[in-house]
Amino acid sequence: MLYEENIVQKKLKNIKIRFGLIYPNIYKVAMSSLGYQILYNLINEINDTWCERIIYPKTRSIESNSPAKDFNILSFTIQFEEDYFNLVKMLAASDIPLYSKNRTSKDPLIIAGGPCVTANPMPLSPFIDMFIIGEGEMVLNDLIDIYRNLDNPREQLEEFLELDGIYIPKFNNKTDIVLVENMDKAYHIKYPIVIHTDNEDYKPVFGNGILLNVSRGCSRGCRFCMSGYLYRPKRESSLEKLIEISEIARKNSNLNRVTLIAPSVSDYSNINELTEELYKRGFEISTPSMRIETITEESLKSLKKSGQKTLTIAPESIYKLRRSINKDISDEKIEKICDLAIKIGFNLKLYFIIGFPNETNEDLKELAKYIKKIDSKKRKGISIKFSINPLIPKAQTPLQWEEYNIKSIKSKIRYLKRQLKGINVKFDSAKIGLKQYVLSCGDENISELLEYSIQNKINTNTWKKYIPHYNINDELPWSNIDLGYNDNFLKEEREKMKNNEIIPWCDENKCYNCKYNCL
């Protein structure tokens, strides 16, 4: 049983444009997505447009139980590469032609956006009529305005090219990313959807609460992190704006729990003031993860008394390899934070990565030793969990020229499993890593695999055939997506990674000419 508050219902007789907002993953994941909820609320503020949610595996809308093919526009929000499989399955199950070239004016216009397709839309390009490159709230109002005034939008796609941040595969046009510049003028959710259910499959990852958009973008320059490169520069909401939105959202939902959403919540300039003020006003506070460098005793105590039970941090690897990805954090600093968190009463969850280009067997031995050392800190009533994942080279990062070696990853996982027996460690599989790599760095030929996956399972050998091979001077499939980088920036960062060179954070007022007008 599922009951929702603050969903939007409209009378169809007053509606000119029916907009299906599709999330190609399960309900609890969809309703934990800040971007998905922002777009739902934003679009529904347009009087003649009704935005309804369609969430995998269903192909009918939640609000009116309408089939997907009845909508004028269908827009996929894609957070994860593996959701590509669900996207093609949903199109096939909706009686909508899978390939854009086979659709007619009677079919919905198919749009996609999100970090994965902002970095590299090519694997999905044969299926999608139009991609939004960047933050969708910057484009959708104007996109809907254009759609409203066209007689046959599918035959007049060129009209949408006047908008920034639009990539249309039919024209293979170059486009620049679009980003919100002023976070106080960004769209903040004032009517959170409140979910009532006893079914764990429908409970959001963060629970019922207000998703508070503290900041976007990141200034740290971690060399493996796609989002860190896509959404530069760092942009913060003001303390006053966040308090205002929290109070408005609580009034409209009766929710007292706030989840702070940012690439790095602890990097927020006024994090202590924010948590203290929210606590004084009676809010419970949680945050998905915090950056080790900026965690303080004060911030941990504020989170603890506000109800958070687990501290999640990402050491990534041993010190030598952390330096190579531009995380200059000592082992001693990490241990100090772990000790402090345990003292305050937090459970711990730590994320590590294996498979760095310059990783050796000795590095793996040191990693196992270090994990054992941290695990030895647990005591009665305190749990420590570890997650070890393969490094996935991503498009639009300094790792985009690297290849994923599944044989090596499997060997490393086997070794660490032997070394870490008795410790609470979760490993992502090497095959899942291979899938993510091919989907992240592949070209439009990957569409063949995606179509095949609708009815068939894809074995590892087939995935291997689609492994891309790029040289440093090759023109990459996603080269017409312009994030604003200096042409040589990612190449220079790749060399610095190999040489274990650190660059300071952009916050320190040093510019590396990675993008335009950052500092």
LOLUM-999913 format. One line per field, with one value per residue (C-alpha): residue number from 0; residue in one letter; x, z, y. Coordinates in nm, 4 decimals. Each point is the difference from the previous one (the first is absolute). Last residue first. Example, Ala and Ser with C-alpha at 12.3 -4.5 7.8 and 13.67 -1.06 7.14 Angstrom:
2
k	c(1  0)
r	c(s  a)
xx	c(1.3670  -0.1370)
zz	c(0.7140  0.0660)
yy	c(-0.1060  -0.3440)
//
This chain:
519
k	c(518  517  516  515  514  513  512  511  510  509  508  507  506  505  504  503  502  501  500  499  498  497  496  495  494  493  492  491  490  489  488  487  486  485  484  483  482  481  480  479  478  477  476  475  474  473  472  471  470  469  468  467  466  465  464  463  462  461  460  459  458  457  456  455  454  453  452  451  450  449  448  447  446  445  444  443  442  441  440  439  438  437  436  435  434  433  432  431  430  429  428  427  426  425  424  423  422  421  420  419  418  417  416  415  414  413  412  411  410  409  408  407  406  405  404  403  402  401  400  399  398  397  396  395  394  393  392  391  390  389  388  387  386  385  384  383  382  381  380  379  378  377  376  375  374  373  372  371  370  369  368  367  366  365  364  363  362  361  360  359  358  357  356  355  354  353  352  351  350  349  348  347  346  345  344  343  342  341  340  339  338  337  336  335  334  333  332  331  330  329  328  327  326  325  324  323  322  321  320  319  318  317  316  315  314  313  312  311  310  309  308  307  306  305  304  303  302  301  300  299  298  297  296  295  294  293  292  291  290  289  288  287  286  285  284  283  282  281  280  279  278  277  276  275  274  273  272  271  270  269  268  267  266  265  264  263  262  261  260  259  258  257  256  255  254  253  252  251  250  249  248  247  246  245  244  243  242  241  240  239  238  237  236  235  234  233  232  231  230  229  228  227  226  225  224  223  222  221  220  219  218  217  216  215  214  213  212  211  210  209  208  207  206  205  204  203  202  201  200  199  198  197  196  195  194  193  192  191  190  189  188  187  186  185  184  183  182  181  180  179  178  177  176  175  174  173  172  171  170  169  168  167  166  165  164  163  162  161  160  159  158  157  156  155  154  153  152  151  150  149  148  147  146  145  144  143  142  141  140  139  138  137  136  135  134  133  132  131  130  129  128  127  126  125  124  123  122  121  120  119  118  117  116  115  114  113  112  111  110  109  108  107  106  105  104  103  102  101  100  99  98  97  96  95  94  93  92  91  90  89  88  87  86  85  84  83  82  81  80  79  78  77  76  75  74  73  72  71  70  69  68  67  66  65  64  63  62  61  60  59  58  57  56  55  54  53  52  51  50  49  48  47  46  45  44  43  42  41  40  39  38  37  36  35  34  33  32  31  30  29  28  27  26  25  24  23  22  21  20  19  18  17  16  15  14  13  12  11  10  9  8  7  6  5  4  3  2  1  0)
r	c(l  c  n  y  k  c  n  y  c  k  n  e  d  c  w  p  i  i  e  n  n  k  m  k  e  r  e  e  k  l  f  n  d  n  y  g  l  d  i  n  s  w  p  l  e  d  n  i  n  y  h  p  i  y  k  k  w  t  n  t  n  i  k  n  q  i  s  y  e  l  l  e  s  i  n  e  d  g  c  s  l  v  y  q  k  l  g  i  k  a  s  d  f  k  v  n  i  g  k  l  q  r  k  l  y  r  i  k  s  k  i  s  k  i  n  y  e  e  w  q  l  p  t  q  a  k  p  i  l  p  n  i  s  f  k  i  s  i  g  k  r  k  k  s  d  i  k  k  i  y  k  a  l  e  k  l  d  e  n  t  e  n  p  f  g  i  i  f  y  l  k  l  n  f  g  i  k  i  a  l  d  c  i  k  e  i  k  e  d  s  i  d  k  n  i  s  r  r  l  k  y  i  s  e  p  a  i  t  l  t  k  q  g  s  k  k  l  s  k  l  s  e  e  t  i  t  e  i  r  m  s  p  t  s  i  e  f  g  r  k  y  l  e  e  t  l  e  n  i  n  s  y  d  s  v  s  p  a  i  l  t  v  r  n  l  n  s  n  k  r  a  i  e  s  i  e  i  l  k  e  l  s  s  e  r  k  p  r  y  l  y  g  s  m  c  f  r  c  g  r  s  c  g  r  s  v  n  l  l  i  g  n  g  f  v  p  k  y  d  e  n  d  t  h  i  v  i  p  y  k  i  h  y  a  k  d  m  n  e  v  l  v  i  d  t  k  n  n  f  k  p  i  y  i  g  d  l  e  l  f  e  e  l  q  e  r  p  n  d  l  n  r  y  i  d  i  l  d  n  l  v  m  e  g  e  g  i  i  f  m  d  i  f  p  s  l  p  m  p  n  a  t  v  c  p  g  g  a  i  i  l  p  d  k  s  t  r  n  k  s  y  l  p  i  d  s  a  a  l  m  k  v  l  n  f  y  d  e  e  f  q  i  t  f  s  l  i  n  f  d  k  a  p  s  n  s  e  i  s  r  t  k  p  y  i  i  r  e  c  w  t  d  n  i  e  n  i  l  n  y  l  i  q  y  g  l  s  s  m  a  v  k  y  i  n  p  y  i  l  g  f  r  i  k  i  n  k  l  k  k  q  v  i  n  e  e  y  l  m)
xx	c(3.7029  -0.1838  -0.0298  0.0511  0.1155  0.3165  0.2194  0.1874  -0.1101  0.1354  -0.2382  0.0327  -0.3521  0.1358  0.1565  0.3764  0.1676  0.1773  0.2467  0.0174  0.1989  -0.2594  -0.2772  0.1911  0.0179  -0.3763  -0.0602  0.1980  -0.2081  -0.3199  0.1034  0.1353  -0.3040  -0.0864  -0.3251  -0.3378  -0.2175  -0.0435  -0.1857  0.1170  0.2963  -0.2271  0.1183  0.3669  0.2303  0.3189  0.3141  0.0405  -0.0827  -0.3359  -0.0938  -0.3640  -0.1126  -0.2888  0.1339  0.0562  -0.3727  -0.0644  0.2553  -0.1631  -0.3416  -0.3005  -0.3379  -0.2721  -0.3415  0.0463  0.3769  0.0392  -0.1255  0.2540  0.2820  -0.0746  -0.0268  0.3638  0.0853  -0.0803  0.3337  0.1330  0.1668  -0.2726  -0.1899  0.3211  0.1297  -0.3271  -0.0229  0.3611  -0.0562  -0.3039  0.2207  0.2651  -0.2606  -0.0496  0.1524  -0.1616  0.2245  -0.0980  0.3268  0.0264  0.2114  0.1869  0.3136  -0.1766  -0.2630  0.2781  0.1799  -0.3162  -0.0924  0.3459  -0.0144  -0.3446  0.1216  0.3011  -0.2166  -0.2541  0.2587  -0.1856  0.1805  0.1343  -0.0594  -0.2967  0.2019  0.0671  -0.3796  -0.2638  -0.0988  0.0511  0.2596  -0.1612  0.2188  -0.1217  -0.1890  0.0795  -0.2637  0.0871  -0.2213  0.0833  -0.2608  -0.0082  -0.2079  0.2943  0.3266  0.1464  0.3559  0.1437  -0.1846  0.2202  0.3172  -0.1414  -0.0825  0.3589  0.1530  -0.2199  0.0994  0.3710  -0.0247  -0.1836  0.2705  0.2660  -0.1808  0.0291  -0.2412  0.1197  -0.3158  -0.2312  -0.1908  -0.1419  -0.2302  -0.0942  -0.3137  -0.0310  -0.3148  0.0207  -0.2466  -0.0030  0.0181  0.1991  0.3074  -0.0526  -0.0083  0.3142  0.1929  -0.1048  0.0944  0.3430  0.0492  -0.0700  0.2415  0.2710  -0.0338  0.0809  -0.2337  0.1256  -0.2894  0.1166  -0.0542  0.3735  0.0166  -0.2606  0.2152  0.2987  -0.2164  -0.1795  -0.3391  -0.3397  -0.0110  -0.3734  -0.2098  -0.3437  -0.0888  -0.2939  -0.2585  -0.1322  -0.2588  0.0562  0.2183  0.2356  0.0080  0.0927  0.2623  0.1564  0.0093  0.1678  0.2554  0.0960  -0.0303  0.1585  0.2707  -0.2056  -0.2779  -0.3426  -0.2631  -0.3764  -0.0916  -0.2524  -0.1721  -0.2978  -0.1697  -0.1206  0.0789  0.3092  0.1230  -0.0442  0.1968  0.2811  0.0219  0.0144  0.2467  0.2349  -0.0275  0.0458  0.2594  -0.1285  0.2961  -0.1564  -0.2889  0.2253  -0.1706  -0.3063  -0.3337  -0.0835  -0.2834  -0.2491  -0.2458  -0.2828  -0.2665  -0.3431  -0.0189  -0.0821  0.1138  0.3145  0.0797  -0.0421  0.2200  0.2751  -0.0132  0.0526  0.2833  0.1722  -0.0454  0.1453  0.3064  0.0628  -0.0086  0.3451  0.1518  0.3157  0.1155  -0.0155  -0.2819  0.1442  0.3510  -0.0957  -0.2911  0.2427  0.2230  0.3241  0.2313  -0.1255  0.0039  -0.1037  -0.2145  -0.3338  -0.3266  -0.3339  -0.0809  -0.2337  -0.2983  -0.2268  -0.1932  -0.2793  -0.0799  -0.1573  0.2803  0.3434  -0.0169  -0.3701  -0.2481  -0.1858  0.1767  -0.0166  -0.3790  -0.1741  -0.0894  -0.0700  0.2073  0.0112  0.0827  0.1909  -0.1852  0.2517  0.2712  0.2720  0.0381  0.3182  -0.0082  0.1841  0.2322  0.1159  0.1731  -0.2264  0.1817  -0.0268  0.2576  0.1027  -0.1158  0.1424  -0.2624  -0.0367  -0.3030  -0.2154  0.1717  -0.1544  0.2061  -0.1603  0.1958  -0.0632  -0.3312  -0.0183  0.0425  -0.3598  -0.1333  0.2092  -0.2365  -0.2739  -0.1210  -0.0341  -0.1520  -0.2850  -0.2091  0.2458  -0.0982  -0.0412  0.3309  0.1868  -0.1515  0.0692  0.3683  0.0102  -0.1352  0.2240  0.3368  0.1597  -0.1959  0.1769  0.3459  0.2592  -0.0382  -0.3677  -0.0243  -0.2460  -0.1629  0.1406  0.0299  0.2919  0.1866  -0.0028  0.3645  0.0985  -0.1280  0.3395  0.0635  -0.3467  -0.1408  0.1409  -0.0653  -0.3726  -0.2150  -0.2161  -0.2788  -0.2417  -0.2679  -0.3132  -0.1207  -0.2784  0.2385  0.1851  0.2758  0.2316  0.3047  -0.0140  0.0582  -0.1992  -0.3388  -0.2489  -0.2273  0.0679  0.1779  0.2731  0.0502  0.0142  0.2478  0.2221  0.0089  0.0457  0.3226  0.1248  -0.0511  0.3379  0.1681  -0.1360  -0.1742  -0.2265  -0.3134  -0.2047  -0.2388  -0.3124  -0.1799  -0.3478  -0.1266  -0.2405  0.2865  0.0952  -0.3313  -0.2197  -0.0459  -0.1007  0.2592  0.2313  0.0505  0.0016  0.3107  0.0747  0.3420  0.1134  -0.1568  -0.2329  -0.0662  -0.2484  0.0660  -0.3099  0.0497  -0.2496  0.0707  0.3782  0.0771  -0.0191  0.3278  0.1907  -0.1468  0.0791  0.3368  0.1129  -0.1208  0.2092  0.3045  -0.0166  -0.0089  -0.1117  -0.3451  0.1493  0.2090  -0.2962  -0.2168  0.2250  0.2204  -0.0651  -0.1450  -0.2458  -0.1564  -0.2987  -0.1058  -0.3521  -0.0213  -0.3211  -0.1766  -0.3198  -0.2305  0.2397  -0.0832  0.3095  0.1375  0.3366  0.1444  0.0383  -0.0851  0.0571  -0.1636  0.1481  -0.1313)
zz	c(-1.0140  -0.2367  -0.3039  -0.2591  0.0883  0.0761  0.0010  0.3078  0.2212  0.3517  0.2368  0.2804  -0.0746  -0.3240  0.2171  -0.0154  -0.2692  0.0990  -0.2131  0.0274  -0.3266  -0.1827  0.1339  -0.1105  -0.3502  -0.0040  0.1307  -0.2913  -0.2454  0.1692  -0.0316  -0.3542  -0.1832  0.2730  0.1388  -0.0675  0.0415  -0.3759  -0.1262  -0.3619  0.1190  0.1322  -0.2426  0.0674  -0.2613  0.0506  0.1306  0.3227  -0.1678  0.0590  0.0028  0.0876  0.1518  -0.2168  -0.0648  0.3751  0.0648  -0.2281  0.1872  0.3304  -0.0970  -0.0934  0.1075  -0.2624  -0.0807  0.0633  0.0257  -0.3797  -0.0364  0.2570  -0.1635  -0.3410  0.1607  0.1033  -0.3621  0.0870  0.1779  0.3246  0.2964  0.2648  -0.1272  -0.0508  0.3435  0.1790  -0.1530  0.0908  0.3591  0.0252  -0.1208  0.2655  0.2721  0.2679  0.3259  0.3435  0.3052  0.3600  0.1179  0.0844  -0.3043  -0.1206  -0.1510  -0.1976  -0.1304  -0.0826  -0.2216  -0.1825  -0.0643  -0.1389  -0.2377  -0.1251  -0.0613  -0.2002  -0.2250  -0.0440  -0.1271  -0.0628  -0.2507  0.0585  -0.2415  0.1979  0.3230  -0.0070  0.0173  -0.2634  -0.0565  0.2947  0.0868  0.2604  0.3002  0.1459  0.3298  0.3599  0.2650  0.3684  0.3074  0.3590  0.2688  0.3472  0.2841  0.1504  -0.1540  -0.3404  -0.0213  -0.1348  -0.3267  -0.0637  0.0334  -0.2089  -0.2757  0.0119  -0.0280  -0.2962  -0.1676  0.0639  -0.1616  -0.2945  -0.0401  0.0034  -0.2868  -0.1967  -0.0986  -0.2697  -0.2136  0.3052  0.0264  0.3507  0.1684  0.3672  0.1781  0.3792  0.2116  0.3688  0.2893  0.1970  0.3794  0.0690  0.0815  -0.3168  -0.2092  0.1678  -0.0511  -0.3650  -0.0529  0.1568  -0.2114  -0.3157  0.1018  0.0860  -0.3397  -0.1534  -0.2359  -0.3274  -0.2195  -0.3500  -0.1720  0.0146  0.3594  0.1042  -0.1691  0.2229  0.3116  -0.0236  -0.1695  -0.0418  0.3489  -0.0612  0.3046  0.1309  0.3609  0.1339  0.2670  -0.0939  0.2496  0.0389  0.3054  -0.2186  -0.2836  0.2318  0.1754  -0.3331  -0.1137  0.3233  -0.0057  -0.3481  -0.3436  -0.2699  -0.1346  0.0372  -0.2366  0.1280  -0.1183  -0.0377  0.2422  0.2808  0.2112  0.2375  0.0131  0.3170  -0.0786  0.2188  -0.1955  -0.3306  0.1360  0.1303  -0.3239  -0.2124  0.2218  -0.0011  -0.3772  -0.0870  -0.2784  -0.1271  -0.0332  0.2555  -0.2388  -0.2788  -0.3322  0.1605  0.1487  0.3670  0.1093  0.2245  0.2313  0.1567  -0.2617  0.0453  -0.3816  -0.1031  0.3230  0.0008  -0.3586  0.0841  0.3098  -0.1802  -0.2967  0.2280  0.1914  -0.3271  -0.1395  0.3109  -0.0035  -0.3625  -0.2655  -0.1268  -0.3462  -0.0748  -0.3566  -0.1434  -0.0702  -0.2457  0.1418  0.3572  -0.1323  -0.1887  0.2970  -0.0802  0.0203  0.3274  -0.0854  0.3369  -0.1009  -0.0264  -0.1716  0.1643  0.3471  0.2979  -0.1890  0.2885  -0.0544  0.2595  0.1553  -0.0169  0.0009  -0.1536  -0.2321  -0.0634  0.1340  -0.2847  -0.0046  0.3815  -0.0199  0.3048  -0.1921  0.0386  -0.2226  0.0332  -0.3240  0.0849  -0.0773  0.0185  -0.2139  -0.0922  -0.3561  -0.0368  0.0759  0.3309  -0.1831  -0.2409  -0.3127  -0.0956  -0.2622  -0.3762  -0.1817  -0.3438  -0.3241  -0.3264  -0.2348  -0.1063  -0.2056  0.0514  0.3356  0.1429  0.2813  0.1915  0.2671  -0.1388  -0.1802  -0.3616  -0.0998  0.1020  -0.3308  -0.1832  0.1365  -0.2384  -0.1369  0.3493  0.1304  -0.2558  0.0237  0.2318  0.2524  0.3047  -0.0662  0.0071  0.3351  0.1359  -0.0894  0.1567  0.3298  -0.0220  -0.0532  0.3220  0.2106  -0.1916  0.1488  -0.2552  -0.3545  -0.0774  -0.2647  -0.2921  -0.2152  0.1959  -0.1215  -0.2470  0.2468  0.2964  -0.0206  -0.1208  0.2837  0.1712  0.2947  0.0054  -0.0679  0.3234  0.2081  -0.0719  -0.3052  -0.2537  -0.2362  -0.2117  -0.1937  0.0250  -0.3046  -0.2358  -0.1955  -0.1065  0.1510  -0.1980  -0.0035  0.3805  0.0440  0.2557  -0.1587  0.2835  0.0993  0.3666  0.0741  -0.2539  0.1410  0.3553  -0.0954  -0.1732  0.3123  0.2351  -0.1739  0.0037  0.3790  0.0197  -0.0769  0.3159  0.0673  -0.3045  0.0062  -0.3045  -0.1550  -0.1881  -0.1872  -0.1514  0.2256  -0.1004  -0.0864  0.3679  0.0971  0.2353  0.3610  0.0926  0.2577  0.0098  -0.3753  -0.1915  -0.1239  0.3228  0.0652  0.0413  0.1005  -0.1984  0.1686  -0.1285  -0.1146  -0.1064  -0.2230  -0.0624  0.3262  0.0168  0.3721  -0.0627  -0.1907  0.3033  0.2514  -0.2060  -0.1122  0.3587  0.1079  -0.2640  0.0768  0.3721  -0.0623  0.3022  -0.1550  -0.3033  0.2097  0.2125  -0.3115  -0.2029  -0.2876  -0.3438  0.1331  -0.2478  0.0101  -0.2351  -0.1192  -0.1284  -0.1839  -0.0738  0.3320  0.1159  -0.1055  0.1693  0.3439  0.2213  0.2873  0.1591  0.2762  0.3364  0.2079  -0.1075  0.0987  -0.0797  0.0978)
yy	c(3.2369  -0.2311  0.2252  -0.2741  -0.3484  -0.1946  0.3093  -0.1260  0.2907  0.0520  0.1728  -0.2582  -0.1150  -0.1544  -0.2678  -0.0364  -0.2165  -0.3205  -0.1939  -0.3790  -0.0192  -0.2113  0.2244  0.3095  -0.1437  -0.0611  0.3523  0.1409  -0.2032  0.1182  0.3661  -0.0105  0.1347  0.2535  -0.1258  0.1586  -0.3072  -0.0276  -0.3066  -0.0359  -0.2101  -0.2764  -0.2681  0.0859  0.1511  -0.1966  0.1722  -0.2005  -0.3282  -0.1621  -0.3674  -0.0640  -0.3317  -0.1193  -0.3493  -0.0400  0.0346  -0.2962  -0.2094  0.0938  -0.1319  0.2125  -0.1341  0.0150  0.1488  0.3726  -0.0462  -0.0221  0.3574  0.1169  -0.1915  0.1501  0.3462  -0.0433  0.0832  0.3636  0.0379  -0.1439  0.1685  -0.0125  -0.3046  -0.1989  0.0993  -0.0709  -0.3455  -0.0814  0.1130  -0.2240  -0.2854  0.0715  -0.0368  0.2633  -0.1228  0.0369  -0.0298  -0.0776  -0.1557  -0.3696  -0.0776  0.3083  -0.1531  -0.2712  0.2426  0.2454  -0.2508  -0.1085  0.3647  0.0726  -0.2961  0.0994  0.3570  -0.1231  -0.2165  0.2809  0.2470  0.3263  0.2178  0.3501  0.2909  0.1401  0.0004  0.3756  0.0495  0.0889  -0.3649  -0.2302  -0.2634  -0.2291  -0.0832  -0.3274  0.0223  -0.0861  0.0788  -0.0187  -0.0164  0.0932  -0.0617  0.1559  -0.1450  -0.1838  0.1134  0.0605  0.1342  -0.3268  0.0642  0.3033  -0.2057  -0.2842  0.2487  0.1302  -0.3457  -0.0852  0.3273  -0.0614  -0.3418  0.1544  0.2651  -0.2706  -0.1716  0.3237  0.2826  0.2434  -0.0052  -0.0142  -0.3280  0.0064  0.2521  0.0384  0.1208  0.0160  -0.0386  0.0810  -0.0201  0.3205  0.0292  0.3183  -0.2100  -0.2037  0.3181  0.1345  -0.3222  -0.0175  0.3654  -0.0594  -0.3113  0.1981  0.2756  -0.2541  -0.1662  0.3367  0.1817  0.1471  -0.1072  0.0966  -0.3368  -0.0802  0.1202  -0.2556  -0.2630  0.0705  0.0397  -0.3339  -0.0151  0.1693  0.1633  0.0471  0.0926  -0.0972  0.0861  -0.1992  0.0874  0.3449  0.1266  0.3736  -0.0593  -0.1984  0.2509  0.2872  -0.2136  -0.0905  0.3636  0.1128  -0.2802  0.1106  -0.1582  0.2149  -0.2303  -0.3181  0.0995  -0.0939  -0.2470  -0.0507  0.2823  -0.0041  0.2616  -0.0082  0.3374  0.1706  0.3627  -0.0060  -0.3038  0.1823  0.2952  -0.2209  -0.2003  0.3140  0.1881  -0.2991  -0.0448  0.3669  -0.0262  -0.3351  -0.2358  -0.2388  -0.0615  -0.1243  -0.0662  0.1580  -0.1094  0.0595  -0.2276  0.1803  -0.1749  0.1950  -0.0719  0.1586  0.0251  0.3570  0.1668  -0.2147  0.1022  0.3699  -0.0335  -0.1883  0.2402  0.3028  -0.1681  -0.0885  0.3505  0.1646  -0.2252  0.0924  -0.2704  -0.0899  -0.0389  -0.2000  0.0532  -0.2600  -0.2437  -0.2460  -0.0424  -0.0893  -0.2029  -0.2240  -0.0756  -0.1860  0.3020  0.1424  0.3723  0.1398  0.2992  -0.1770  0.0806  0.0575  0.1275  -0.0344  -0.1429  -0.1049  -0.3229  0.0235  -0.3342  -0.3405  -0.2560  0.0607  -0.3023  0.0619  -0.2611  -0.1692  -0.3368  -0.0067  -0.0331  0.1457  0.3141  0.3716  0.2283  0.3784  0.1817  0.3150  0.3254  0.2840  -0.1612  0.2487  0.1316  0.2034  0.3722  -0.0425  -0.2392  0.2697  -0.1348  -0.2902  -0.2045  -0.0543  -0.2178  0.1182  -0.1588  -0.1312  -0.1372  -0.3629  0.1123  -0.3108  -0.0547  0.3203  0.1521  0.2879  0.1880  0.3467  0.0466  0.1167  -0.3638  -0.0681  0.1315  -0.2626  -0.2645  0.1130  -0.3338  -0.1454  0.3227  0.0010  0.3167  0.1738  0.2669  -0.2235  -0.1770  0.3327  0.0957  -0.3508  0.0338  0.3460  -0.1327  -0.3075  0.1669  0.1224  -0.2517  -0.2736  0.0497  -0.1057  -0.1306  -0.0608  -0.2698  -0.0160  -0.2656  -0.2936  -0.3605  0.0255  0.2289  -0.2376  -0.1129  0.3517  0.2211  0.0274  0.2319  0.1561  -0.3461  -0.1393  0.3130  0.0325  0.0639  -0.1797  0.1086  -0.2062  0.1918  -0.2115  -0.1945  0.1112  0.2237  -0.3138  -0.2103  -0.2287  0.2315  0.0313  -0.3711  -0.1974  0.0594  0.0638  -0.2893  0.0763  -0.3295  0.0780  0.3489  -0.1345  -0.2727  0.2563  0.2162  -0.2943  -0.1001  0.3605  -0.0050  -0.1738  0.3317  0.1633  0.3320  0.0162  0.2182  -0.1011  0.2530  -0.1059  0.2775  0.0038  -0.2784  -0.2784  -0.2411  -0.0228  -0.1585  0.2050  -0.1130  0.3563  0.1142  -0.3024  -0.0130  -0.3253  -0.1793  -0.1831  -0.1541  0.2754  0.3327  0.2240  0.3325  0.2547  0.3564  0.1880  0.3028  0.2815  0.1812  -0.0418  -0.0459  -0.3745  0.0166  0.1275  -0.2452  -0.3097  0.1397  0.0626  -0.3459  -0.1741  0.2148  -0.0763  -0.3737  -0.2027  -0.0432  -0.1699  -0.2392  -0.1120  -0.0303  -0.2299  0.1126  0.1475  0.3274  0.1466  0.3456  -0.0197  0.3458  0.0525  0.3302  0.1906  -0.0604  0.1714  -0.2864  -0.2408  0.1340  0.0092  -0.2093  0.0721  -0.2181  0.1662  -0.3084  -0.3598  -0.3286  -0.3404  -0.3428)
//
